[in-house]
Amino acid sequence: IIQSLKAQEMLVTQNDENEGAAPSWKKPKRPRAIILAPTRELATQIASVLKSLSHTIKLSSLAVVGGEDLGKQRKKLNRPVDIVVATPGRLVKHWDDGSIFLGNVDFIVIDEVDTMLEQGFQDDLGKIMHPLLYKHKGSFNTDKIDTNTVQLVEGAPQVILTSATMTNAVRRLLRDEDVAPKKVYKKQVPTKSDGSSNEVKILLPQNMRTLKAPGLHRAVPRLRQIFIDVGNTDKMSLLVDLVSNSG
């Protein structure tokens, strides 16, 4: 995502410089990527990694989570920001208040989507994603829409979901036909005046791909690791020498 954002900047900067204008992507309240996390702790952790990278890559990032002062967050959002890391409820709150606009978003990352589904974030996720992804007037009611014919907005953001476990809830979200339908409990879900359900169903694009990494946390057999203390030497030059001689 970072690489794509920087590539966009290079193209836009060249065009803006030719026209003598200021960088057109630098706009207050309008991030180019949003990362959603289920907890404040995880959102803060992701934001800290982005901050550590920002010194080199020159991208601005901001964490927007619940439990913190809304006014201070509004002031920070009123500056140009490239990536916003947020908990879903707080992002929806700022969006409803006009403190943030998502028309410039090119990437939506939903981290720990299995936890999101278990903890009941479907409603907030649907409110955020559906207007950005689909052509639809009025309120987005997934009970009344044909998921096979719904049209994506031209230039719709790319959606990335991450999950440590491929739970049945996640597989249903990805329209896995091998998963049994969700159980219907006696508890009634409140309905609207038109008879539709108040429960928002998350509608993902049809072309979602699944990438699995079953050995992600395993050590590679017979792998030998060598650490070199380079001190104050030119690390990049040493790396180039090592790669060049490795063949």
Buried (B, 14 or more C-beta within 10 A) or exposed (E): BBEEBEEEBEEBEEEBEEEEEEEEBBBEBBBBBBBBBBBBEBBBBBBEEBBEEBEEEEBBBBBBBBEEEBEEBBEBBEEBBBBBBBBBEBBBBBBEEEBBBBEBBBBBBBBBBBBBBEEEBBBBBBBBBBBBBBEBEEEBBBBEBEEEEBEBEEEBBEBBBEBEEEBBBBBBBBEEEEBEEEEEEEEEEEEEEEEEBEBBBBBBBEEEEEEEEEEEEEEEEEEEEEEEEEEEEEEEEEEEEEEEEEE
